[in-house]
């Protein structure tokens, strides 16, 4: 029989699932909206204005992974469990930022590549900053 999961870790798992669920739900809503309008960008949106997202999203992905690595080292040095839990949420939120930026591009322009890139960075932050103390 395995030991029960401590309450703090269980709460962190719920928070992490909520972060991922929100990003995935945003992607589904964007996909449905794009499908409903017949594909392509939102009518009246200047696609060239969203061209900057082709640079911003990859930079945010790299930054999210950098934050996650820094947070992992900070977690290793932290002695207080509350501080370690707060640091975990900071690392995961950095990944969520990249995923949501890609989601905005997907929703407005209709191209899912940057959303998938941001979502991949978010999942990578979940791996770099795990629930358990390593």
N, C-alpha and C positions, 0 to 999 in steps of 0.2 A: 504494500500500500504506500502511495506517495504522500508526502507531507502536504498539508493544506497550504494554499498560497496565502502569504501575509496580506492583510487588508490594504496596505499602502501599494504593494505591487499590483493587486487586483484593480485598485483605483487607477493606477497608471496605465494598465492594460485597457481599461475602459476609455481613458482619455486618448490614448493612441488610436484606438479603434474609431473613436469619434472624429479625430483629425482625418484619418484615412477615409472614413465614410462620407464626410462632408465634401472632400475633394472628388471622390468617385461620383457622388450624387450630382455635383456641379457638372462633371463630365457627361453624365447621362442627360441632364437637362439641356446642356449645350448640343449634344448629339441630336436629341429630339427636336430642338428648335431649328437646327440646321436642316434636318430631314423634312420638317414641316414647310420650311421656306424653299425647298427644292435644291439645297446645296449652295455653296458659295458664301460670300460675305453678306452681312446684314445690309439690306438696301439703304443707301444713303451714307454708308460708312466709307471713309477714305482709306482704302487698303494700304496706300503708301504711308499713311500716318502710323499704321501698325507695323511697318517694316522695322522699326526700332526694336520690336519684341524679338526679332531674329538675333539680336545681339544681347538684349537684356536677359532673356530667359536662360541661355547657356551660362552667362556670367552669374546669374542667381544660383544656378545649379552648382557651379564650382564653389561659389561662396557658401552655399548650404553644406556642401561636403567639408569645406574648410572649417566652418563653425562646428560641425559634428565631430570632427577630429579633435578640435580644441576642447570641446565640451567633454569628450571622452577622457582626455588627459586631466581636465579639471575634476571630473567625477572620481578618478583614481586618487587624487590628492585630498578630496573632501572627506572630512571625518563625520560630519553630521548627515544623517539620513535625509532630513528635510531638504538640505542644500543639494544633495545628489539628485533627489527627485525633481527639484526645480530646474536644475541644470539639464536633466533629461528632456523636460518639456521645452526648454529653449532650443535644444538641438533638433527636436522634432518639428518645432514651429518654423525653423529655418528651412527645412525641407518642404513644409507645407507652402511657404511663401513662393518657392520656385514652381511648385505644381499649380498653384492658383494663378500665377502670372501666365503660365502656359495655357491654363484653362480659359483665361480672358481672351487670349489670342485665338484659341479654338472657337470660342463662342462668337467672336466678332468677325473673324475672317473665314472660318470654316475649315481650316487646315489643322489636323490633329497632331502633327509631328511635335510641336513644341509642348503640347499638353502631355504627350507620352514621355518626352524628355524630362519634364518637370516631375511627373509622377514617378519616373525611375529614380530621380534624385531623392525624392521623398522616401521611397522605399529603401534607398541606400542609407539614408540617415537613420532609419529604423534598425538597420543592421549594424551600423557603426556605433550607435547609442542604444544598446539593448536594454530590456527591462531589468535584467539581473546585473548584479555587480560582477564585473569580470576581473 
